[in-house]
């Protein structure tokens, strides 16, 4: 188990970095709009194929970790 010193140190580091980045995010200039990125329309078949592939991988992972082990 972790020692109390390590846990408290990680909490302090997390708070320090979490609170310091809020000021930087608040100072971002949102007035300038960039035209670098444009939305791309993708065909429905590609969207369906990517979704089906992702669901297949998730189901395979669940099967691998839960059902493929021999019951002892």
TORKOL-4160 file (C-alpha; in steps of 0.2 Angstrom, whole numbers, padded with zeros to 4 digits, m for minus):
72
<pt num="1" X="0000" Y="0000" Z="0000"/>
<pt num="2" X="0006" Y="0018" Z="m0003"/>
<pt num="3" X="0012" Y="0028" Z="0011"/>
<pt num="4" X="0003" Y="0043" Z="0018"/>
<pt num="5" X="0017" Y="0054" Z="0012"/>
<pt num="6" X="0016" Y="0049" Z="m0006"/>
<pt num="7" X="m0003" Y="0051" Z="m0006"/>
<pt num="8" X="m0002" Y="0068" Z="0002"/>
<pt num="9" X="0012" Y="0073" Z="m0010"/>
<pt num="10" X="0002" Y="0068" Z="m0025"/>
<pt num="11" X="m0014" Y="0077" Z="m0019"/>
<pt num="12" X="m0003" Y="0093" Z="m0017"/>
<pt num="13" X="0005" Y="0091" Z="m0034"/>
<pt num="14" X="m0013" Y="0088" Z="m0042"/>
<pt num="15" X="m0020" Y="0104" Z="m0033"/>
<pt num="16" X="m0005" Y="0114" Z="m0038"/>
<pt num="17" X="m0006" Y="0110" Z="m0056"/>
<pt num="18" X="m0025" Y="0110" Z="m0057"/>
<pt num="19" X="m0026" Y="0127" Z="m0049"/>
<pt num="20" X="m0012" Y="0135" Z="m0059"/>
<pt num="21" X="m0019" Y="0130" Z="m0076"/>
<pt num="22" X="m0036" Y="0138" Z="m0073"/>
<pt num="23" X="m0028" Y="0156" Z="m0074"/>
<pt num="24" X="m0020" Y="0151" Z="m0091"/>
<pt num="25" X="m0036" Y="0144" Z="m0098"/>
<pt num="26" X="m0046" Y="0160" Z="m0092"/>
<pt num="27" X="m0034" Y="0171" Z="m0102"/>
<pt num="28" X="m0036" Y="0163" Z="m0119"/>
<pt num="29" X="m0042" Y="0175" Z="m0132"/>
<pt num="30" X="m0058" Y="0168" Z="m0140"/>
<pt num="31" X="m0062" Y="0182" Z="m0151"/>
<pt num="32" X="m0050" Y="0176" Z="m0165"/>
<pt num="33" X="m0058" Y="0163" Z="m0176"/>
<pt num="34" X="m0047" Y="0151" Z="m0186"/>
<pt num="35" X="m0051" Y="0145" Z="m0203"/>
<pt num="36" X="m0038" Y="0131" Z="m0201"/>
<pt num="37" X="m0051" Y="0117" Z="m0198"/>
<pt num="38" X="m0067" Y="0114" Z="m0208"/>
<pt num="39" X="m0080" Y="0101" Z="m0204"/>
<pt num="40" X="m0079" Y="0086" Z="m0215"/>
<pt num="41" X="m0095" Y="0076" Z="m0220"/>
<pt num="42" X="m0093" Y="0058" Z="m0219"/>
<pt num="43" X="m0104" Y="0045" Z="m0227"/>
<pt num="44" X="m0116" Y="0035" Z="m0216"/>
<pt num="45" X="m0108" Y="0018" Z="m0221"/>
<pt num="46" X="m0091" Y="0023" Z="m0214"/>
<pt num="47" X="m0099" Y="0030" Z="m0198"/>
<pt num="48" X="m0108" Y="0013" Z="m0196"/>
<pt num="49" X="m0093" Y="0003" Z="m0200"/>
<pt num="50" X="m0082" Y="0012" Z="m0187"/>
<pt num="51" X="m0096" Y="0011" Z="m0174"/>
<pt num="52" X="m0098" Y="m0008" Z="m0178"/>
<pt num="53" X="m0079" Y="m0011" Z="m0177"/>
<pt num="54" X="m0078" Y="m0002" Z="m0160"/>
<pt num="55" X="m0093" Y="m0012" Z="m0153"/>
<pt num="56" X="m0085" Y="m0028" Z="m0159"/>
<pt num="57" X="m0068" Y="m0024" Z="m0151"/>
<pt num="58" X="m0077" Y="m0019" Z="m0134"/>
<pt num="59" X="m0087" Y="m0036" Z="m0135"/>
<pt num="60" X="m0071" Y="m0046" Z="m0138"/>
<pt num="61" X="m0062" Y="m0037" Z="m0124"/>
<pt num="62" X="m0077" Y="m0041" Z="m0112"/>
<pt num="63" X="m0077" Y="m0059" Z="m0118"/>
<pt num="64" X="m0058" Y="m0061" Z="m0116"/>
<pt num="65" X="m0058" Y="m0055" Z="m0098"/>
<pt num="66" X="m0074" Y="m0062" Z="m0092"/>
<pt num="67" X="m0078" Y="m0078" Z="m0102"/>
<pt num="68" X="m0063" Y="m0085" Z="m0109"/>
<pt num="69" X="m0055" Y="m0091" Z="m0093"/>
<pt num="70" X="m0058" Y="m0109" Z="m0087"/>
<pt num="71" X="m0069" Y="m0111" Z="m0072"/>
<pt num="72" X="m0059" Y="m0119" Z="m0058"/>
